[in-house]
Amino acid sequence: MGFLLLIEFISQRQGAAQSLALWLLLAGALALTLWECRERGYRLKVLLWWMSFVALTHVVGYIVLRFVPRPEIES
């Protein structure tokens, strides 16, 4: 994910703001996952599995959304 964000930062002028937002969203999702797993009392191995699952699905979702064509907005 970091490499994709670096490419986006180099290729676009607003890349820094977009990549910061993506990193914050990923950190928020991981924090909520950590909170939920700790409340449920999961063992460390299960907690790490959930953290990696959330991180990987967010990265895959980001890649999919980068390649899905968006319709042109007519003025």
N, C-alpha and C positions, 0 to 999 in steps of 0.2 A: 504494500500500500504506500509505503514511503516513497518508493521509486516513481509510482504513478503520480503522486502529489508533487514530486520534484519536477517531473516533466510538465505537469500542468502549470506549475509556478513559472517555469521558464517560458512556456508558450503563450501565456496570457498575462495581461497586465493586472488583473484582479486575482491572480493565482494565490497570492499570500492570504488574502481574506478568505477565499474559498477553502484553501487547505487548512487554515486555522479552524474554520467552522467544522470541517470534516474530522479533524483530530479531536475537537471538543465533543462532538457527537459520539465518536467512538469511545472516548474516555467516560462520557456519561453513561453509555450503555454498559460498559464494563463495570462501572461503579454500582449501577443498579443491580447487575448480576451478582456482584460480590455481596452486596447488602442482602439480597434475597437468599443466597446460598448460606450466608452466616446465620440468618434468622431461622432457617430450617434446620440448621445444625449439621450440614453435610460435612463429610470428611474432606481432607485436603485434596485427595485424588479426584473426588467428584467435583469439588469446587474448581480445580484447575481444568477439568474436562469442560465444564460449562463456560469458563472464561475463554478457553480456546475456541469453543463452538461459536460463541457470540462474536468473537473477533473475526473468525473466518467467514461467517455468514455476512457480516457487514462489509468485509473486503470484496467478497463475491458480488454482493448487491451493488457496490460502488462500480465495479467493473462492468456489470450488466447495464447499469444506467448510463455509463459513459458511451456505450455502443448502440443503445436503442435510439433510433432516429426520432428527433422531435419535429413535430409539424411546424412549418413556417408560420409566423404570426403576420397577418396582413394588416397594414395600417389603414 
